[in-house]
Amino acid sequence: MQSNNIDEFGRDLSLRPKQYKSIFGDILDRFKGMSWAEMSYMEEEEEEERKRKEDEVKRKEDEKKKLVEREQFRKELAARKKLVQQGLYELEEGEVLDL
């Protein structure tokens, strides 16, 4: 009966030294064969791309916030118009309800 840890020559494979990867392995693989200028340029490009994405997300959030505020303002304006028509709201000096 042959175990899963034994090869065809009878060697116990569980005793074979494990391959390990250095903590810098990914970084070394990524920059292998590049000059400092190429590495620096690549890092700058990635940083700019991250910043563009963050700015785009922030811009979209700001637009959503403005839409919500605008909708709340319209509801408030409609409510005031109804109250003015019913005579329950008095316009302040300089206040205009038609926009």
Backbone atoms as SQL, in Angstrom:
CREATE TABLE atoms (id INTEGER PRIMARY KEY, chain TEXT, resi INTEGER, resn TEXT, atom TEXT, x REAL, y REAL, z REAL);
INSERT INTO atoms VALUES
  (1, 'A', 1, 'MET', 'N', 0.850, -1.182, 0.000),
  (2, 'A', 1, 'MET', 'CA', 0.000, 0.000, 0.000),
  (3, 'A', 1, 'MET', 'C', 0.891, 1.239, 0.000),
  (4, 'A', 2, 'GLN', 'N', 0.658, 2.122, -0.978),
  (5, 'A', 2, 'GLN', 'CA', 1.519, 3.287, -1.127),
  (6, 'A', 2, 'GLN', 'C', 0.815, 4.522, -0.568),
  (7, 'A', 3, 'SER', 'N', 1.520, 5.259, 0.267),
  (8, 'A', 3, 'SER', 'CA', 0.971, 6.469, 0.881),
  (9, 'A', 3, 'SER', 'C', 1.111, 7.633, -0.105),
  (10, 'A', 4, 'ASN', 'N', 0.335, 8.690, 0.095),
  (11, 'A', 4, 'ASN', 'CA', 0.402, 9.872, -0.769),
  (12, 'A', 4, 'ASN', 'C', 1.706, 10.633, -0.598),
  (13, 'A', 5, 'ASN', 'N', 2.401, 10.445, 0.517),
  (14, 'A', 5, 'ASN', 'CA', 3.633, 11.181, 0.782),
  (15, 'A', 5, 'ASN', 'C', 4.880, 10.442, 0.303),
  (16, 'A', 6, 'ILE', 'N', 4.727, 9.302, -0.331),
  (17, 'A', 6, 'ILE', 'CA', 5.875, 8.511, -0.782),
  (18, 'A', 6, 'ILE', 'C', 5.908, 8.533, -2.313),
  (19, 'A', 7, 'ASP', 'N', 7.063, 8.856, -2.890),
  (20, 'A', 7, 'ASP', 'CA', 7.179, 8.836, -4.346),
  (21, 'A', 7, 'ASP', 'C', 7.534, 7.437, -4.828),
  (22, 'A', 8, 'GLU', 'N', 7.738, 7.260, -6.151),
  (23, 'A', 8, 'GLU', 'CA', 7.980, 5.918, -6.707),
  (24, 'A', 8, 'GLU', 'C', 9.311, 5.323, -6.281),
  (25, 'A', 9, 'PHE', 'N', 10.200, 6.153, -5.732),
  (26, 'A', 9, 'PHE', 'CA', 11.494, 5.654, -5.281),
  (27, 'A', 9, 'PHE', 'C', 11.517, 5.363, -3.781),
  (28, 'A', 10, 'GLY', 'N', 10.353, 5.541, -3.120),
  (29, 'A', 10, 'GLY', 'CA', 10.270, 5.248, -1.706),
  (30, 'A', 10, 'GLY', 'C', 10.677, 6.404, -0.810),
  (31, 'A', 11, 'ARG', 'N', 10.830, 7.587, -1.375),
  (32, 'A', 11, 'ARG', 'CA', 11.222, 8.747, -0.560),
  (33, 'A', 11, 'ARG', 'C', 9.982, 9.406, 0.040),
  (34, 'A', 12, 'ASP', 'N', 10.104, 9.785, 1.266),
  (35, 'A', 12, 'ASP', 'CA', 9.008, 10.462, 1.952),
  (36, 'A', 12, 'ASP', 'C', 9.011, 11.931, 1.535),
  (37, 'A', 13, 'LEU', 'N', 7.990, 12.360, 0.797),
  (38, 'A', 13, 'LEU', 'CA', 7.921, 13.735, 0.276),
  (39, 'A', 13, 'LEU', 'C', 7.630, 14.761, 1.363),
  (40, 'A', 14, 'SER', 'N', 7.066, 14.338, 2.476),
  (41, 'A', 14, 'SER', 'CA', 6.779, 15.287, 3.554),
  (42, 'A', 14, 'SER', 'C', 8.060, 15.785, 4.217),
  (43, 'A', 15, 'LEU', 'N', 9.178, 15.065, 4.009),
  (44, 'A', 15, 'LEU', 'CA', 10.449, 15.489, 4.594),
  (45, 'A', 15, 'LEU', 'C', 11.211, 16.458, 3.701),
  (46, 'A', 16, 'ARG', 'N', 10.746, 16.634, 2.475),
  (47, 'A', 16, 'ARG', 'CA', 11.399, 17.548, 1.528),
  (48, 'A', 16, 'ARG', 'C', 11.251, 18.983, 2.037),
  (49, 'A', 17, 'PRO', 'N', 12.315, 19.768, 1.946),
  (50, 'A', 17, 'PRO', 'CA', 12.210, 21.153, 2.426),
  (51, 'A', 17, 'PRO', 'C', 11.171, 21.928, 1.608),
  (52, 'A', 18, 'LYS', 'N', 10.394, 22.721, 2.291),
  (53, 'A', 18, 'LYS', 'CA', 9.349, 23.512, 1.651),
  (54, 'A', 18, 'LYS', 'C', 9.966, 24.745, 1.003),
  (55, 'A', 19, 'GLN', 'N', 9.415, 25.106, -0.154),
  (56, 'A', 19, 'GLN', 'CA', 9.825, 26.344, -0.796),
  (57, 'A', 19, 'GLN', 'C', 9.132, 27.488, -0.062),
  (58, 'A', 20, 'TYR', 'N', 9.874, 28.495, 0.250),
  (59, 'A', 20, 'TYR', 'CA', 9.284, 29.635, 0.920),
  (60, 'A', 20, 'TYR', 'C', 9.522, 30.872, 0.077),
  (61, 'A', 21, 'LYS', 'N', 8.712, 31.867, 0.306),
  (62, 'A', 21, 'LYS', 'CA', 8.835, 33.103, -0.439),
  (63, 'A', 21, 'LYS', 'C', 9.200, 34.203, 0.542),
  (64, 'A', 22, 'SER', 'N', 10.164, 34.956, 0.174),
  (65, 'A', 22, 'SER', 'CA', 10.600, 36.066, 1.004),
  (66, 'A', 22, 'SER', 'C', 9.462, 37.072, 1.160),
  (67, 'A', 23, 'ILE', 'N', 9.516, 37.857, 2.224),
  (68, 'A', 23, 'ILE', 'CA', 8.500, 38.896, 2.405),
  (69, 'A', 23, 'ILE', 'C', 8.604, 39.943, 1.294),
  (70, 'A', 24, 'PHE', 'N', 9.723, 39.986, 0.629),
  (71, 'A', 24, 'PHE', 'CA', 9.917, 40.928, -0.470),
  (72, 'A', 24, 'PHE', 'C', 9.699, 40.272, -1.830),
  (73, 'A', 25, 'GLY', 'N', 9.260, 39.022, -1.843),
  (74, 'A', 25, 'GLY', 'CA', 9.123, 38.269, -3.083),
  (75, 'A', 25, 'GLY', 'C', 8.226, 38.938, -4.107),
  (76, 'A', 26, 'ASP', 'N', 7.066, 39.403, -3.681),
  (77, 'A', 26, 'ASP', 'CA', 6.141, 40.046, -4.615),
  (78, 'A', 26, 'ASP', 'C', 6.734, 41.329, -5.187),
  (79, 'A', 27, 'ILE', 'N', 7.381, 42.095, -4.334),
  (80, 'A', 27, 'ILE', 'CA', 7.987, 43.347, -4.782),
  (81, 'A', 27, 'ILE', 'C', 9.128, 43.058, -5.748),
  (82, 'A', 28, 'LEU', 'N', 9.939, 42.072, -5.413),
  (83, 'A', 28, 'LEU', 'CA', 11.048, 41.722, -6.297),
  (84, 'A', 28, 'LEU', 'C', 10.545, 41.230, -7.650),
  (85, 'A', 29, 'ASP', 'N', 9.500, 40.417, -7.643),
  (86, 'A', 29, 'ASP', 'CA', 8.941, 39.934, -8.900),
  (87, 'A', 29, 'ASP', 'C', 8.373, 41.083, -9.725),
  (88, 'A', 30, 'ARG', 'N', 7.762, 42.024, -9.063),
  (89, 'A', 30, 'ARG', 'CA', 7.129, 43.151, -9.751),
  (90, 'A', 30, 'ARG', 'C', 8.145, 44.060, -10.436),
  (91, 'A', 31, 'PHE', 'N', 9.241, 44.327, -9.760),
  (92, 'A', 31, 'PHE', 'CA', 10.217, 45.283, -10.288),
  (93, 'A', 31, 'PHE', 'C', 11.417, 44.628, -10.957),
  (94, 'A', 32, 'LYS', 'N', 11.388, 43.333, -11.107),
  (95, 'A', 32, 'LYS', 'CA', 12.518, 42.614, -11.679),
  (96, 'A', 32, 'LYS', 'C', 12.818, 43.133, -13.088),
  (97, 'A', 33, 'GLY', 'N', 14.064, 43.471, -13.331),
  (98, 'A', 33, 'GLY', 'CA', 14.512, 43.923, -14.640),
  (99, 'A', 33, 'GLY', 'C', 14.254, 45.386, -14.937),
  (100, 'A', 34, 'MET', 'N', 13.764, 46.140, -13.965),
  (101, 'A', 34, 'MET', 'CA', 13.474, 47.564, -14.195),
  (102, 'A', 34, 'MET', 'C', 14.579, 48.432, -13.627),
  (103, 'A', 35, 'SER', 'N', 14.758, 49.591, -14.239),
  (104, 'A', 35, 'SER', 'CA', 15.696, 50.564, -13.690),
  (105, 'A', 35, 'SER', 'C', 14.964, 51.375, -12.617),
  (106, 'A', 36, 'TRP', 'N', 15.742, 52.159, -11.855),
  (107, 'A', 36, 'TRP', 'CA', 15.123, 53.001, -10.826),
  (108, 'A', 36, 'TRP', 'C', 14.150, 53.987, -11.469),
  (109, 'A', 37, 'ALA', 'N', 14.522, 54.528, -12.621),
  (110, 'A', 37, 'ALA', 'CA', 13.653, 55.494, -13.296),
  (111, 'A', 37, 'ALA', 'C', 12.326, 54.835, -13.683),
  (112, 'A', 38, 'GLU', 'N', 12.383, 53.621, -14.197),
  (113, 'A', 38, 'GLU', 'CA', 11.165, 52.909, -14.584),
  (114, 'A', 38, 'GLU', 'C', 10.292, 52.614, -13.364),
  (115, 'A', 39, 'MET', 'N', 10.931, 52.187, -12.271),
  (116, 'A', 39, 'MET', 'CA', 10.177, 51.911, -11.048),
  (117, 'A', 39, 'MET', 'C', 9.510, 53.174, -10.522),
  (118, 'A', 40, 'SER', 'N', 10.258, 54.257, -10.511),
  (119, 'A', 40, 'SER', 'CA', 9.742, 55.526, -10.013),
  (120, 'A', 40, 'SER', 'C', 8.569, 56.000, -10.883),
  (121, 'A', 41, 'TYR', 'N', 8.739, 55.905, -12.194),
  (122, 'A', 41, 'TYR', 'CA', 7.686, 56.329, -13.115),
  (123, 'A', 41, 'TYR', 'C', 6.426, 55.492, -12.905),
  (124, 'A', 42, 'MET', 'N', 6.596, 54.178, -12.757),
  (125, 'A', 42, 'MET', 'CA', 5.465, 53.286, -12.558),
  (126, 'A', 42, 'MET', 'C', 4.723, 53.623, -11.261),
  (127, 'A', 43, 'GLU', 'N', 5.471, 53.863, -10.195),
  (128, 'A', 43, 'GLU', 'CA', 4.866, 54.219, -8.910),
  (129, 'A', 43, 'GLU', 'C', 4.103, 55.539, -9.012),
  (130, 'A', 44, 'GLU', 'N', 4.678, 56.525, -9.699),
  (131, 'A', 44, 'GLU', 'CA', 4.005, 57.808, -9.857),
  (132, 'A', 44, 'GLU', 'C', 2.706, 57.653, -10.645),
  (133, 'A', 45, 'GLU', 'N', 2.749, 56.865, -11.704),
  (134, 'A', 45, 'GLU', 'CA', 1.554, 56.622, -12.506),
  (135, 'A', 45, 'GLU', 'C', 0.464, 55.945, -11.679),
  (136, 'A', 46, 'GLU', 'N', 0.831, 54.965, -10.877),
  (137, 'A', 46, 'GLU', 'CA', -0.144, 54.270, -10.039),
  (138, 'A', 46, 'GLU', 'C', -0.731, 55.208, -8.992),
  (139, 'A', 47, 'GLU', 'N', 0.100, 56.065, -8.418),
  (140, 'A', 47, 'GLU', 'CA', -0.375, 57.029, -7.428),
  (141, 'A', 47, 'GLU', 'C', -1.350, 58.011, -8.070),
  (142, 'A', 48, 'GLU', 'N', -1.027, 58.491, -9.269),
  (143, 'A', 48, 'GLU', 'CA', -1.927, 59.405, -9.968),
  (144, 'A', 48, 'GLU', 'C', -3.257, 58.725, -10.284),
  (145, 'A', 49, 'GLU', 'N', -3.212, 57.464, -10.681),
  (146, 'A', 49, 'GLU', 'CA', -4.435, 56.723, -10.980),
  (147, 'A', 49, 'GLU', 'C', -5.278, 56.546, -9.721),
  (148, 'A', 50, 'ARG', 'N', -4.642, 56.232, -8.596),
  (149, 'A', 50, 'ARG', 'CA', -5.379, 56.117, -7.328),
  (150, 'A', 50, 'ARG', 'C', -6.043, 57.443, -6.971),
  (151, 'A', 51, 'LYS', 'N', -5.309, 58.534, -7.153),
  (152, 'A', 51, 'LYS', 'CA', -5.846, 59.860, -6.834),
  (153, 'A', 51, 'LYS', 'C', -7.016, 60.202, -7.757),
  (154, 'A', 52, 'ARG', 'N', -6.893, 59.866, -9.045),
  (155, 'A', 52, 'ARG', 'CA', -8.000, 60.127, -9.971),
  (156, 'A', 52, 'ARG', 'C', -9.255, 59.353, -9.560),
  (157, 'A', 53, 'LYS', 'N', -9.066, 58.105, -9.170),
  (158, 'A', 53, 'LYS', 'CA', -10.208, 57.297, -8.747),
  (159, 'A', 53, 'LYS', 'C', -10.844, 57.862, -7.486),
  (160, 'A', 54, 'GLU', 'N', -10.022, 58.272, -6.518),
  (161, 'A', 54, 'GLU', 'CA', -10.544, 58.862, -5.286),
  (162, 'A', 54, 'GLU', 'C', -11.300, 60.150, -5.579),
  (163, 'A', 55, 'ASP', 'N', -10.742, 60.987, -6.470),
  (164, 'A', 55, 'ASP', 'CA', -11.398, 62.237, -6.831),
  (165, 'A', 55, 'ASP', 'C', -12.729, 61.975, -7.527),
  (166, 'A', 56, 'GLU', 'N', -12.769, 60.961, -8.383),
  (167, 'A', 56, 'GLU', 'CA', -14.001, 60.616, -9.089),
  (168, 'A', 56, 'GLU', 'C', -15.066, 60.145, -8.099),
  (169, 'A', 57, 'VAL', 'N', -14.678, 59.325, -7.143),
  (170, 'A', 57, 'VAL', 'CA', -15.618, 58.848, -6.126),
  (171, 'A', 57, 'VAL', 'C', -16.136, 60.030, -5.314),
  (172, 'A', 58, 'LYS', 'N', -15.248, 60.929, -4.938),
  (173, 'A', 58, 'LYS', 'CA', -15.650, 62.098, -4.148),
  (174, 'A', 58, 'LYS', 'C', -16.591, 62.994, -4.949),
  (175, 'A', 59, 'ARG', 'N', -16.296, 63.174, -6.240),
  (176, 'A', 59, 'ARG', 'CA', -17.135, 64.010, -7.085),
  (177, 'A', 59, 'ARG', 'C', -18.542, 63.412, -7.193),
  (178, 'A', 60, 'LYS', 'N', -18.622, 62.092, -7.366),
  (179, 'A', 60, 'LYS', 'CA', -19.925, 61.435, -7.460),
  (180, 'A', 60, 'LYS', 'C', -20.705, 61.563, -6.158),
  (181, 'A', 61, 'GLU', 'N', -20.012, 61.416, -5.029),
  (182, 'A', 61, 'GLU', 'CA', -20.671, 61.579, -3.729),
  (183, 'A', 61, 'GLU', 'C', -21.189, 63.001, -3.559),
  (184, 'A', 62, 'ASP', 'N', -20.390, 63.985, -3.983),
  (185, 'A', 62, 'ASP', 'CA', -20.817, 65.381, -3.886),
  (186, 'A', 62, 'ASP', 'C', -22.042, 65.640, -4.759),
  (187, 'A', 63, 'GLU', 'N', -22.061, 65.057, -5.962),
  (188, 'A', 63, 'GLU', 'CA', -23.212, 65.226, -6.845),
  (189, 'A', 63, 'GLU', 'C', -24.466, 64.627, -6.231),
  (190, 'A', 64, 'LYS', 'N', -24.332, 63.435, -5.646),
  (191, 'A', 64, 'LYS', 'CA', -25.485, 62.808, -4.996),
  (192, 'A', 64, 'LYS', 'C', -25.995, 63.670, -3.843),
  (193, 'A', 65, 'LYS', 'N', -25.047, 64.201, -3.075),
  (194, 'A', 65, 'LYS', 'CA', -25.417, 65.047, -1.936),
  (195, 'A', 65, 'LYS', 'C', -26.155, 66.293, -2.416),
  (196, 'A', 66, 'LYS', 'N', -25.668, 66.899, -3.502),
  (197, 'A', 66, 'LYS', 'CA', -26.319, 68.100, -4.035),
  (198, 'A', 66, 'LYS', 'C', -27.725, 67.786, -4.540),
  (199, 'A', 67, 'LEU', 'N', -27.884, 66.630, -5.193),
  (200, 'A', 67, 'LEU', 'CA', -29.209, 66.235, -5.676),
  (201, 'A', 67, 'LEU', 'C', -30.185, 66.055, -4.516),
  (202, 'A', 68, 'VAL', 'N', -29.725, 65.429, -3.449),
  (203, 'A', 68, 'VAL', 'CA', -30.572, 65.228, -2.279),
  (204, 'A', 68, 'VAL', 'C', -30.948, 66.577, -1.663),
  (205, 'A', 69, 'GLU', 'N', -29.970, 67.469, -1.541),
  (206, 'A', 69, 'GLU', 'CA', -30.246, 68.793, -0.967),
  (207, 'A', 69, 'GLU', 'C', -31.222, 69.564, -1.847),
  (208, 'A', 70, 'ARG', 'N', -31.032, 69.479, -3.174),
  (209, 'A', 70, 'ARG', 'CA', -31.907, 70.185, -4.108),
  (210, 'A', 70, 'ARG', 'C', -33.342, 69.651, -3.992),
  (211, 'A', 71, 'GLU', 'N', -33.476, 68.330, -3.884),
  (212, 'A', 71, 'GLU', 'CA', -34.805, 67.729, -3.748),
  (213, 'A', 71, 'GLU', 'C', -35.464, 68.146, -2.434),
  (214, 'A', 72, 'GLN', 'N', -34.704, 68.202, -1.356),
  (215, 'A', 72, 'GLN', 'CA', -35.239, 68.650, -0.077),
  (216, 'A', 72, 'GLN', 'C', -35.684, 70.116, -0.162),
  (217, 'A', 73, 'PHE', 'N', -34.896, 70.931, -0.873),
  (218, 'A', 73, 'PHE', 'CA', -35.238, 72.337, -1.040),
  (219, 'A', 73, 'PHE', 'C', -36.538, 72.477, -1.827),
  (220, 'A', 74, 'ARG', 'N', -36.689, 71.670, -2.882),
  (221, 'A', 74, 'ARG', 'CA', -37.923, 71.724, -3.677),
  (222, 'A', 74, 'ARG', 'C', -39.135, 71.326, -2.843),
  (223, 'A', 75, 'LYS', 'N', -38.992, 70.311, -2.014),
  (224, 'A', 75, 'LYS', 'CA', -40.102, 69.892, -1.148),
  (225, 'A', 75, 'LYS', 'C', -40.464, 71.002, -0.175),
  (226, 'A', 76, 'GLU', 'N', -39.446, 71.622, 0.403),
  (227, 'A', 76, 'GLU', 'CA', -39.671, 72.727, 1.343),
  (228, 'A', 76, 'GLU', 'C', -40.363, 73.891, 0.634),
  (229, 'A', 77, 'LEU', 'N', -39.932, 74.194, -0.569),
  (230, 'A', 77, 'LEU', 'CA', -40.513, 75.279, -1.342),
  (231, 'A', 77, 'LEU', 'C', -41.971, 74.983, -1.687),
  (232, 'A', 78, 'ALA', 'N', -42.257, 73.748, -2.083),
  (233, 'A', 78, 'ALA', 'CA', -43.643, 73.354, -2.398),
  (234, 'A', 78, 'ALA', 'C', -44.526, 73.465, -1.157),
  (235, 'A', 79, 'ALA', 'N', -44.003, 73.055, -0.020),
  (236, 'A', 79, 'ALA', 'CA', -44.777, 73.142, 1.222),
  (237, 'A', 79, 'ALA', 'C', -45.059, 74.592, 1.574),
  (238, 'A', 80, 'ARG', 'N', -44.079, 75.470, 1.393),
  (239, 'A', 80, 'ARG', 'CA', -44.289, 76.896, 1.697),
  (240, 'A', 80, 'ARG', 'C', -45.304, 77.520, 0.738),
  (241, 'A', 81, 'LYS', 'N', -45.248, 77.108, -0.542),
  (242, 'A', 81, 'LYS', 'CA', -46.217, 77.647, -1.513),
  (243, 'A', 81, 'LYS', 'C', -47.640, 77.279, -1.104),
  (244, 'A', 82, 'LYS', 'N', -47.836, 76.038, -0.674),
  (245, 'A', 82, 'LYS', 'CA', -49.163, 75.610, -0.222),
  (246, 'A', 82, 'LYS', 'C', -49.619, 76.434, 0.972),
  (247, 'A', 83, 'LEU', 'N', -48.703, 76.643, 1.909),
  (248, 'A', 83, 'LEU', 'CA', -49.054, 77.424, 3.105),
  (249, 'A', 83, 'LEU', 'C', -49.373, 78.875, 2.756),
  (250, 'A', 84, 'VAL', 'N', -48.639, 79.438, 1.787),
  (251, 'A', 84, 'VAL', 'CA', -48.900, 80.826, 1.370),
  (252, 'A', 84, 'VAL', 'C', -50.273, 80.906, 0.732),
  (253, 'A', 85, 'GLN', 'N', -50.617, 79.920, -0.112),
  (254, 'A', 85, 'GLN', 'CA', -51.927, 79.922, -0.771),
  (255, 'A', 85, 'GLN', 'C', -53.059, 79.782, 0.241),
  (256, 'A', 86, 'GLN', 'N', -52.807, 79.081, 1.313),
  (257, 'A', 86, 'GLN', 'CA', -53.830, 78.903, 2.355),
  (258, 'A', 86, 'GLN', 'C', -53.831, 80.064, 3.351),
  (259, 'A', 87, 'GLY', 'N', -52.842, 80.933, 3.239),
  (260, 'A', 87, 'GLY', 'CA', -52.755, 82.075, 4.136),
  (261, 'A', 87, 'GLY', 'C', -52.149, 81.740, 5.488),
  (262, 'A', 88, 'LEU', 'N', -51.468, 80.608, 5.579),
  (263, 'A', 88, 'LEU', 'CA', -50.882, 80.179, 6.843),
  (264, 'A', 88, 'LEU', 'C', -49.390, 80.506, 6.950),
  (265, 'A', 89, 'TYR', 'N', -48.831, 81.084, 5.893),
  (266, 'A', 89, 'TYR', 'CA', -47.405, 81.419, 5.901),
  (267, 'A', 89, 'TYR', 'C', -47.246, 82.805, 5.332),
  (268, 'A', 90, 'GLU', 'N', -46.487, 83.606, 6.041),
  (269, 'A', 90, 'GLU', 'CA', -46.256, 84.974, 5.596),
  (270, 'A', 90, 'GLU', 'C', -44.826, 85.087, 5.072),
  (271, 'A', 91, 'LEU', 'N', -44.693, 85.604, 3.859),
  (272, 'A', 91, 'LEU', 'CA', -43.364, 85.748, 3.253),
  (273, 'A', 91, 'LEU', 'C', -42.569, 86.801, 4.001),
  (274, 'A', 92, 'GLU', 'N', -41.307, 86.505, 4.189),
  (275, 'A', 92, 'GLU', 'CA', -40.417, 87.474, 4.811),
  (276, 'A', 92, 'GLU', 'C', -39.957, 88.453, 3.744),
  (277, 'A', 93, 'GLU', 'N', -39.401, 89.560, 4.201),
  (278, 'A', 93, 'GLU', 'CA', -38.953, 90.598, 3.259),
  (279, 'A', 93, 'GLU', 'C', -37.881, 90.032, 2.342),
  (280, 'A', 94, 'GLY', 'N', -38.095, 90.131, 1.037),
  (281, 'A', 94, 'GLY', 'CA', -37.130, 89.638, 0.059),
  (282, 'A', 94, 'GLY', 'C', -37.266, 88.163, -0.273),
  (283, 'A', 95, 'GLU', 'N', -38.178, 87.462, 0.376),
  (284, 'A', 95, 'GLU', 'CA', -38.352, 86.036, 0.127),
  (285, 'A', 95, 'GLU', 'C', -39.185, 85.832, -1.147),
  (286, 'A', 96, 'VAL', 'N', -38.682, 84.970, -2.022),
  (287, 'A', 96, 'VAL', 'CA', -39.372, 84.669, -3.279),
  (288, 'A', 96, 'VAL', 'C', -39.563, 83.171, -3.345),
  (289, 'A', 97, 'LEU', 'N', -40.766, 82.724, -3.690),
  (290, 'A', 97, 'LEU', 'CA', -41.031, 81.300, -3.738),
  (291, 'A', 97, 'LEU', 'C', -40.964, 80.717, -5.148),
  (292, 'A', 98, 'ASP', 'N', -40.929, 81.525, -6.171),
  (293, 'A', 98, 'ASP', 'CA', -40.838, 81.022, -7.548),
  (294, 'A', 98, 'ASP', 'C', -39.393, 81.020, -8.015),
  (295, 'A', 99, 'LEU', 'N', -38.859, 79.836, -8.254),
  (296, 'A', 99, 'LEU', 'CA', -37.489, 79.708, -8.755),
  (297, 'A', 99, 'LEU', 'C', -37.479, 78.937, -10.034);
